[in-house]
């Protein structure tokens, strides 16, 4: 079985793909905010 995992709970976005309990690929991206902080949209009124 293939499993796609996505974690956004910290300031790292982690995406991994595994098949039959073997990791195929994992990607991490660092950001300054976490899942509870929204990104400000340009032109949006506050």
Helices and strands as residue ranges (DSSP letters): E 2-7, E 12-19, E 22-30
